Amino acid sequence: MNPLLSKTKLLQITMWLIQTIKQGKISLQTNGIENVELGIENKKLDLNFLQKEQLKTLLELKAELEEESILKRLTTLKNLAENLKQNGLTITISHKGQMILTLGSEAHSTISQMVTGTDAIEVNNLIELVKLAG
C-alpha cells in the first residue's frame, strides 16, 4: 500500500489549509533536523524547504506514479496552479529562503508561460530549479 496521498487529496488538503488558517507558521522536523518551514498568510502558503531531498521529491511529483513522463508531471503542476488561481490562492516554493516557484493567483508568468502553457506558474529562479530538479 502506498503511504503517499493521491494528488487530488493533497490538493484538497492544501487548499483547505490556505483557506482555513488565516495566519501562522510551523516548522517540520525529522530526527531533530528541520526540513520545512510552512507559513500561511492572506491566502498564500509559503513552503521553504531547508533540505534539498524533500524539495527534490516535491518537484518530482511522485504522489501517484513513479514513472510519469515529464509532460505528465508538467500537466499535474499546471492543473494545480490553475486551480489555485481560480480560488484566489497562491503557493510559493523556496529552498533555504530563495524563492524558486510561484503557483496560483500571485504568479506573474513571462517566458515560462510558453513552456508551461499557463500564466499561473512563475519560475522565480530557473538556475536553482534546474539544479534541484536535475
Protein Blocks (a to p, Z undefined) as FASTA:
>chain_A
ZZbdcfklmmmmmmmmmmmmmbdcddddeehiafbdcddeehiacdddfbfklmmmmmno
pmlbmkbcfklmmmmmmmmmmmmmmnopacdddeehiafbdcdjklccfklmmmnopakb
ccfblmlmmmmmZZ
